């Protein structure tokens, strides 16, 4: 079963390679107040959840202005402080991440592209925090969010970057929908990193948000999460 779940692990390497790896030189990252979904949005999400679960998967669209997915019922609006990765950049970084994983674990990651899609990557202009959104096909597997995260945790431990997990699984509301969360910490290229894996199952897909930040940009990471809103 584990051979099927490489997408989130690849995201770890690409997040480190692209967004979070320069030493922190004390630059000021603009912090915004986190935007939380209104209760009415949550109720709307619950009412439409059954219909969305049964709808066939359709990839969202990315532009300089942000990201939108009707299937996920999510819209991300970028600000002047955000950088949206292009598809070419995403592909290049996923290739680099694949090389990192294979060098450190000896695992062949070539099947990852057949089961997973990186919908988007966004970071603040200084590089951190960043968020990646992935969708993985887990059809045929009766997996809960926690079981999926158990696999992610095992893979993180195997990659040899000294990951630690300071908390048990928690929750985060993103665009009015509850996600199960795994928090992880590691040091990469001499920089302390904090990562969060927020996952939610929708039909035969697992939706995974992978957030990477430094200890002093965690508040801004919450603000970045807050830019994801429900479309309806």
N, C-alpha and C positions, 0 to 999 in steps of 0.2 A: 504493500500500500504506500509506503513512504516514497517510492520512486515517482509517484504521481505529483507530489507536492514540492515543487522547486521554486515557484513564482515568488513567494514571499522571501525566501532565502536569497534569491538573486537580487531582490530589491534592497536587501541589507547592504550588499557589496556596492551596488550602484549608488545608493544614497551616500555612502562613505566616499566613493570616488568623485561624485559630482558636487555634492552640496555641503559636506560637513567637515572637510579635512584640513583646511588651513589652520595654523595656530591662531588662537584668538588674540588679536592685538588690541583689544579693549575698545573697538569701535562701537558706537552707539547704534543699536538696532531699534528702530521705531516700534514702540509697544502700543498696541491698540487694545481697547477694551473688548473682551471676548463677547461675541454676539451669540446669544442662546436662542434656540428655536422657541417660538411661542407655543403655548399649550394647544391652541387651535391648529397649529401646523402638525403637532404630534397626533391629534385626533384624526386629521385628514390622512396622515400617513397610515394610521392603523386601518382606516376605512378602505383604503385602496391597496393594502398589502396583498390581499388574496388575489386580486386581479393582476398585480404586477408579478406575483410569483408564478402565475400560469402563463404570462406573456413570454414569447420567445425572446431570447437574448438579442439585443441590438447594441452595438458599440456606440458610445457617445462621441461628441465632436469637441475638438480643441481649437482655440484661437488665441491671439494675443490678449483678448479681452477676458478669457476664462475657459470654462468647460461646461457642457450641458449634456445630460443623459436622461431621456424620457424613461428608459427602462429602469434606471436607478431612482428616478424621481429626484434628481439632484442637479443643482446649478451652482457653479463656483464663479464668483465675480472677482477678477483680479484688480488690484489697485496699482498705483504707480510704483509701489514698493515690491511688486511681485514679478517674477520671471517665469513664464510658461515654457516648458521644454517642447521643442519640436519633435515630430515623429522620428526624424533622422537622429536627433540627439538621444532620444529614448532608446532606439535600436542600438546605437553605438555603445551606450552605457550598459545596456543589458548584456551585450557581447563581452564587455570588459568585466562585468560582474560574474558572468559565467566562467571566465578564465580564472578569476580569483577563487571561486568555489571549487573548480576542478583541481587547481593547484594545491589547495589546502585540504581537500577531503578525498580527492581521487574519484569523485562521483561524476558520472556523465550526465550533463544537464541538457543535452540536445533535445530531449522530449518536452522541455518546459514550454517552448513556444507553441506546442500542439495543444496544450491544455489551459494556457493562461494568456491573458491580455493585459498589458499595462495601459490603462485608459488615459492617464495623465501624470505629469510630474510638475510641481510648482515649488519655488523657493523664494524667500526674500532676496533682495538684490545683494545682500552681503553673504548669501549662501546658506545660512541657517536662520530660522528653522526651514524644513522642507517637508512636503507631503507627497507621497505617491499613492495612486489609487489603482488597484489591480483587481481583476475578476478571473477566478479560476473555475474551470469545469470540473465538478466532482460528482458527475452523474454516475450512478451505480454504487456510491459510497454513502452509507447512512451515518454521516458525521455531524456531530453537534459543533458549535463554535469552540467550545472548550477542547474537544477532541482534536480539532484542527490545530488549535494553538499548542496543544501538547506536542504535535508533530513539529510545528515551527520551533518550539523551545528546544527539542532534541536536536534539530538541525543547527540551530545557533550554537549549542554547546559543542557540536562536532566540528564547527568551522575553525576553531582554534584561536579565536580573538579574545578569549577571556571574558565572555559574557556572564553577567550576574543578573539575577531577577529579584529585585528588592521587595516585590509585593505579590500577593496572590492575584488571580484574575479579578479585574474590576469591570466597570462599564463606562461608556461615553455615548452621549447623544450627539449624532451628527445629522444635520438636516431633519431633525425630528424623529430619527430612527435610532433605537438602542443598539449598540455594538458591544461585544465582549472584548476586553482589553488585556493584552499582555505587555507589561513594561519591562524594558531591558536596559542594561548599562554596559558600556565597553569603552576601551581606549583604542583609538585608531590614529596612527601617525603622530602619536604624542598628544592627541586631543581627546579629552573626555567627552563621550557622546551619550545622550539619552535617546532611546527609541521607544516608540509605542506602536503596537500592532492592534488595530481595532477592526474586528471582523464581524460579519453578519451573513447568515445564509439566506439566499433568496432563490427558491426553486432548486435547480440542480447546479447552482453557482455559489461560490463563496466570494463575498466582497471583502477586500482587505485594504485598509488605509495604513500606510507605513509612514510614520512621522519620525524625523531625525532632527535633533537639536543639541545644543550645548546646555550645560546646567544653568547658565545665565540667560538663555533665550526661551525658557519653558513657558513664560507668560505670553510671549509673542506667538508661541506655537498654539496655545489655546485660542488666540485671536485669529490665527490662520485657519484653524478648524471652524471657527465661527463664520467664515466666509462661505461655507457650504450651506445652501439653503434648499428647502423643498420647492419644486416647481409648482406643485398644486397642493 
